[in-house]
Amino acid sequence: SLPLEKYSPVEHACWKYGQPAPYIHLAQTFDLVEAEKGKIKATSMLCNMFRSLLDLSPKDVLPAVYLCTNKIAADHDNMELNIGGSLVAAALQEACGINRSRIRDMYNSLGDLGDVAQECRQTQSLLVPLSPLLIQDVFSVLREISMQTGSGSTGRKKSLIVGLMRSCREKEMKFLVRTLVRNLRIGAMMKTILPALAQAVVMNSLSQSHHELTNANLKEKLQSVSAAVVEAYNILPNLDVLVPSLMSKGIEFSSTTVTMVPGIPIRPMLAKITNGVPQALKLFENKAFTCEFKYDGQRAQIHKMADGCVRIFSRNGDETTARFPDVVHIIQDACRSSAVSFIIDAEVVAVDRKNEDKLLSFQELSSRDRGCKASSVAMDRIKVDVCAFVFDIMFVNGEQLLSYPLRQRRNYMKDLFNGGKSGYLQYAKEITIEEDDACVDSEVTLTKINTFLEDALQSSCEGIMIKSLDTDAGYLPSKRADSWLKVKRDYVDGLNDSIDLVPIGAWHGNGRKAGWYSPFLMACYNPDTEEFESVCRVMSGFSDFFYVEMREFFSEDKILSKKPSYYRTAETPDMWFSPELVWAIRGADFTVSPVHQAAVGRVHPSRGISVRFPRFVRSVTDRGPEDCSTSADIAEMFQAQTRKLNVSTAYS
Ligand code: ATP
């Protein structure tokens, strides 16, 4: 039966039709969702909350979606709250009149600043009845906080927070504080919130139009609009545009309702790992494909807008234009006048122009200044030159190209520029294997690809990408698809690839490492359950400087006093960290473990997958904790390792 049958608009004494929605409506929903483990029920609770808003106060829907997803703006707007736990604790002290050491004691026993705030509020007696805190108030004050910069900004932020705290009733305090420290953790992320909203929109549109659908048709409609809105978010990850569009289209909403907009980054397509050329060839048997150099730099989604302005976004959707003013000039200089607006995919790589444009390492690129939102890096301060290697195009002059096969997209891509300029702007180096030669038994093809791979490695690339050219060769935003495979340098007896893991805890170091953290407990992410699952302990590959840095970084509010419910592991480290960082880890191989819980249930009913002899490779700064390797990635790599053991005997 459908989960939405029992809907009735929520009654709040303080909320009448047409009036703005009180924040308590959201806080109560968060409270119910937090206590609920089942995803379907949680989605239907959120759906009912959205239905009430759509019925009674539609303009609160957008701020509510933002608050549910723990955001105050689209990622590419680079708007940050920049509030630490100590500022929130200071505001709490002022708002509730509770001294600092009492707050610290409560934090040590409760382990969550939101729970501490809630308890402080409950023990406080209020003389004057409070006017209700509105969803709009909370959202607009959060945005105001994010705009406070410069001298005195900490004080101004604090008084804005105190103002909000003083208006809190019941559960509001707990969720307000969690939002402030960006740790809402109700177990619902964009992939839950957007379908919940889509379902609410469908149900309300149907009930308003007195449309009767059979249960089966209704279920199908709910699923199709939910999937459409998630897909639309991949090409237009901007709630300011997406949510109003969904609300106005109602049941007619489809993923083609929204189109890409230069200036708003789309979620990039990702590649699947393979364990070598033979495996890739097997997957592309009888299909035309291309091999491209896999450059070792930073992904750059480059947007040219109709007004001539060029903007650059990272793999994560953060704007990096200020960091690459030279790339902006390069693009503007090279563009044909016919290329009015476009969105292309490229890798920006450090190069040595004095040495035949030799490609330099990722570390060289990282040493460049980052610039900031307000000001770009000055051109004369750029010490490391870069070249943009363009490898795909998604949009040109108002036309969306995602569904076109790569061979066709390439034609559009090659039309954009007046040829490349070595060391500045180049198309990714490639070779094409036509359908007739795409045969796993062909010595000639195998040799051609292996020679190309050798060439890529000699040129300081990470390996090669192998991509379908004609069949299933569309650009799939945010997908790690079979049509893009990566073949990296094969580390003898090692993992083919590094994995990106999140430090979730650590032990106190001993001996030389006394006073630092060592080892660290590392986890992958499971987007289905929204939990972090432990993979391994890591204690090698770090510099002493890094240990010191991490000792400082993981302090105060970044140390949790108890294991959060969304961490899965049988390990008991000395301390738990909030999920903040992503590190690339390499190891010898994967193994099944009774302690680690990564991908539990996928290869063994009760055991997880772990990495043997893990080693820290580098910090991954262009990725958030939820974008780290997933349990499915790890299970797939584990299975690829098992296949490799069989395949290697067949091809060696
Ligand atoms: P990795 O850590 O291997 O870079 P990733 O998870 O960041 O992996 P993948 O999808 O695994 O991303 O690999 C694709 C990445 O490789 C792209 O994000 C891009 O930065 C880089 N890259 C370099 N050259 C190419 C190319 N020719 N085509 C596609 N991606 C390329």
Boltz pocket constraint, residues with backbone or C-beta under 6 A from the ligand:
constraints:
  - pocket:
      binder: B
      contacts: [[A, 269], [A, 270], [A, 271], [A, 272], [A, 292], [A, 293], [A, 294], [A, 295], [A, 296], [A, 297], [A, 298], [A, 299], [A, 315], [A, 346], [A, 347], [A, 391], [A, 428], [A, 465], [A, 486], [A, 497], [A, 498]]
      max_distance: 6.0
